[in-house]
């Protein structure tokens, strides 16, 4: 039976994970730039927990920027192992973010970030509650997702993946954050800044079925939710 864990284990040993990392570059750049803009200079004491960390690219870039208190959690042992090899300065653990015990492996952190993962959870509310518990008082949550109700072209992903995904509107995601105990919940969008692929060079896939879908999704951007613990 296909599961989220088996899917990500398979991606870890294929090119899929590397391709996802490259595809999320605009997210990593926007997140770290925003931290810098809000602190003048990223303090080395700022601690980050990257939930569903994949290859740990955010933590690799954060380490390069001078941060030293870095942690990653992933459901896939294969992903966590690769991330540890790539980012030896960070500490990685294997665990399910909907289970509170997974977060007992880490100290409280100032920032919790989750990229393109919350909608894989059967109960995302549990995940959000655990994110809040992992944060220091007034800690910061950053949640990124391309799979949301207003981004119509993404609706085919569940069928393409063969998995049940949680599709919600922007306001529903914001309300879930509030219900989990967060405050100052807001949203914006992170956009890819690289040159558009031409229609001639565009290749359709089960995830982006047409050039029109590609243009629409790119214009919509990645939903970026921020909140305070």
GIUR-V414906 format. One record per helix or strand of 3 or more residues. SS is the DSSP state (H for helix, E for strand). FROM is the first residue (numbers start at 1). TO is the last residue. If there is no record, write none. Layout:
ss	from	to
SS	FROM	TO
SS	FROM	TO
//
This chain:
ss	from	to
H	4	12
H	15	23
H	25	39
E	48	51
H	57	64
E	70	74
H	77	86
E	91	94
H	100	105
E	109	115
H	118	120
H	124	134
E	135	145
H	152	161
H	170	179
E	183	190
H	211	220
E	222	228
//
